[in-house]
Amino acid sequence: MSRVVHPIEVESYRILRERVDLSHLPPLCRAVTERVVHASADLAYVDELICDEAALESGLAALRAGAPVVTDVAMVAAGITRAGLELVCPVAEPAAAELGRSAGITRSAAAVRIALTRVGPGAVWVVGCAPTALVELLTVDAAPALVVGLPVGFVGAAESKAALRASGLPGVSNVGEKGGSAVAAAALNALLYVEEKS
Ligand SMILES: C/C1=C2N=C(/C=C3N=C(/C(C)=C4\N[C@@](C)([C@@H]5N=C1[C@](C)(CCC(=O)O)[C@H]5CC(=O)O)[C@@](C)(CC(=O)O)[C@@H]4CCC(=O)O)[C@@](C)(CC(=O)O)[C@@H]\3CCC(=O)O)C(C)(C)[C@@H]/2CCC(=O)O
């Protein structure tokens, strides 16, 4: 079923495209960059976002095949708009707090370990808040189809995204401390909307 686009969103894209022309980008890079800018009203993402068309194609293929989507926090999961998607977000479960305590790690990092027991290779991982979740994901053997790595904050966010880029995993990230749940959800939604069009 095709998505009904609200007139405010149509107007937002009109304004965005008046301010910046991203038609030179490959289609998925353009879709993700435009949606992140649309969701944040922050044109700096045009230069700061690091998209890779092949990585996004890998994520899109996984979503089309029904791959689960793992998110670091509930806010990211709440921002992902397609019903019927298998969403995995264990951070609020007592087991994440218990593992965090016993292992001396954050609940967010513990949730990555727990999620790994529920999803196999080829999942799509979306990190929009917790840098330690992204760092943990890079230390385990998750074999993700795509990592949307857009955590936010002054402590470790920029470094965790640099580590994602250095890892060679298929990913989308940005340079710097900015990011956040809304931005990460928007990047994933861009792929879901491409998927819905086809
Ligand atoms: C250091 C942490 C940061 N969190 C930020 C911003 C927001 N966090 C929200 C919420 C509701 C949650 N944050 C936790 C993930 C919590 N946040 C942390 C941790 C202390 C460590 C994470 C890390 O450094 O990697 C983390 C606790 C943990 O042990 O993992 C959360 C689990 C806290 C909790 O409830 O115990 C919780 C998520 C709960 C859930 O999904 O069920 C905010 C909504 C809080 C708010 O603003 O009211 C907000 C969301 C921002 C967003 O766009 O996602 C910081 C300040 C960005 C910071 C990130 C690290 C840094 O570099 O500073």
The ligand as a Gaussian input file, in Angstrom:
#p B3LYP/6-31G(d) Opt

LIG

0 1
 C       24.959000       8.676000      28.111000
 C       23.536000       8.501000      27.726000
 C       22.945000       9.502000      26.921000
 N       21.616000       9.653000      26.637000
 C       21.302000      10.770000      26.019000
 C       20.050000      11.250000      25.620000
 C       18.836000      10.673000      25.796000
 N       18.653000       9.498000      26.438000
 C       17.349000       9.285000      26.674000
 C       16.854000       8.060000      27.212000
 C       15.397000       7.913000      27.540000
 C       17.675000       6.934000      27.489000
 N       19.010000       7.005000      27.425000
 C       19.669000       5.745000      27.835000
 C       20.093000       5.031000      26.559000
 C       20.929000       6.153000      28.690000
 N       21.540000       7.334000      28.069000
 C       22.817000       7.414000      28.188000
 C       23.327000       6.189000      28.939000
 C       23.600000       6.628000      30.388000
 C       24.587000       5.532000      28.380000
 C       24.529000       5.305000      26.869000
 C       25.856000       5.426000      26.184000
 O       26.688000       6.257000      26.580000
 O       26.040000       4.703000      25.199000
 C       22.108000       5.200000      28.820000
 C       21.950000       4.238000      30.007000
 C       22.569000       2.881000      29.729000
 O       22.933000       2.234000      30.725000
 O       22.665000       2.435000      28.578000
 C       18.498000       5.001000      28.609000
 C       18.629000       3.496000      28.515000
 C       18.486000       5.491000      30.077000
 C       17.523000       4.694000      30.948000
 O       16.311000       4.833000      30.837000
 O       18.025000       3.948000      31.787000
 C       17.195000       5.594000      27.945000
 C       16.570000       4.730000      26.825000
 C       15.404000       3.925000      27.420000
 C       14.596000       3.104000      26.432000
 O       14.706000       3.219000      25.219000
 O       13.768000       2.332000      26.919000
 C       16.622000      10.578000      26.323000
 C       15.217000      10.428000      25.746000
 C       16.608000      11.355000      27.620000
 C       15.947000      12.729000      27.562000
 O       16.440000      13.601000      26.870000
 O       14.921000      12.883000      28.222000
 C       17.601000      11.258000      25.326000
 C       17.299000      10.811000      23.875000
 C       18.182000      11.469000      22.816000
 C       17.955000      10.820000      21.465000
 O       17.766000      11.558000      20.462000
 O       17.955000       9.579000      21.349000
 C       22.625000      11.632000      25.727000
 C       22.633000      12.888000      26.582000
 C       22.670000      12.042000      24.269000
 C       23.774000      10.670000      26.194000
 C       24.532000      10.051000      24.963000
 C       26.023000       9.908000      25.162000
 C       26.877000      11.124000      25.107000
 O       27.798000      11.119000      24.299000
 O       26.687000      12.107000      25.853000

